[in-house]
Amino acid sequence: MLPIFAHGLCLRFADNLNRKIPWGHCGPAAGDFGCGQDRKAAASTPPTKMVEPMLAAAKKLTILAALSLTIASLCTRIEAQTNRLAPGIVVGWGQQVIPYVQPATRYQGMAAGANHSLALTSDGTVVAGGDNYFGQSTVPANLTGVIAIAAGDGYNLALKSDGTVVAWGSNELGQSTVPAYLRGVLAIAAGLHRSLALVEISPPPALSISRSRTNALLAWPAAALGYRLQATASSSPPVRWNSVTSIANIVSNRYELKLPIRNGAQFFRLINP
């Protein structure tokens, strides 16, 4: 049976996002998880001498939450400590970890930024906590279908199952401006002020040729962006390929180009220079 721990509030200075003041008893391993330092059976009520002057200056304080008896706290501990690890939990220690989530939440990925943390849940959503000066701990609304995450210095990257990338947070050097053409991403990485994406190598598009009595109809997928059509009269080396300057039309989901049939053989290819 899980032990139940009592604790008080976790107050955060609005002008110092890295400073937290917990109190009360946070469990036998609390010191390892940054949620209180008193391992004795301390009272779960906030210290009067500490809180009253703080509440008097309420404009400088952000009250995060108040939880009484629960198996998880808003302090920087992920779940109640049971002195054993369960599959799929995030174990954190140090300055900033992950905020309160529903008990029994399971994760499939995690990332540590300069002063914030990310965790990827098993259902493809993202949890963020810590410093939020650049909005790095404010996860974009409706961000779902995430399969990988990366945390940089004040910004984040999320890779979705459709191969696209979402970025948020600091953008002083363009690190959160995802290129509009970026597709088919397999992996992501975030640095100090730079972002990286590994793009899959796609097979070359198929080129089809059909002919009528006087014309040859060449067609290839409209998704083959950047490819150019070339032609040659001989396939014997050395082969000299020439660019076809005629403009293809988009019909449905493919490019189509009609060329007159000439005397002798003709060979065509698509190339991405």
C-alpha positions, 0 to 999 in steps of 0.5 A: 500500500502506498504511504500517504504524505502530508505537506504544505504549500509550495510558494514561488517568488514572482521575481525569482522563478528559481527559488521555492520554499516548501515545508512539512514532511515530504516522505523518506526520500524527500531530500533526494527530490528537492521537496523539503529537507526535513525528514522528521515528522514535521507539521504540515501547516506552514510556518507562521513566521515565514508565511505571514510577511510573505502574504503581506506582500502578496503582489510579489508572490505566486501561490502555486497550489495547496495540497493536503493529504495526497500521494503526489505534491506540487513541490519538485517531486514527481510522485510519492516515494515508495522506495521502489521504482515503477516502469515509466515514471520520471525520477528527478533531482536538483533545481527544477523537475516536473510540476504536479501531474495526475498520479500514475501518469507514465512517460516515454521521454524526457529532456532537461533544459537550462532551467526547465524540464520536459516530459513526454507522456505515454499518450503523446502529450508534453508536460513542462515545468521550471523557469518560464521567462521565455514561455518555455514551460507553457506547452502550446495548446492542442499539442498532441501526437508527440513522439520525441522532445528536446529542450534547449536554453529557454526553448523546446522542440517537439517532434510529432508522429507526422514528421513535423516539428513544433517549437516554442520559447526563446527565439532570439536567434531564430532557434524556435522558427521551424523552416516551413519546408521541414517535413519527414523528420526522424529525430530532433536536438536542441542546443544553446541557440540552435536546433537540429532535425534529422530528415529521412532519405526518401526514395526517388519519385517514380517517373512514368511515360505513356505515349500516343501516336504523336506525343509522350506523356511524362508524369511524376508525383507532385510531392517530388519538390525540387526534382527536375526532368532531364533527357538524353538521346543515348544511354551509352557512356558518357551520358550527357543529360540536358534539362527539359525546359518545358513547364509541367502542369499539375493535374490532381496529385501529379505533374504532367508534361506532354512532349512531341515524339522525335525520331530516334530514342529518348531517355528521361530521368528525374534528378534533385540537384 
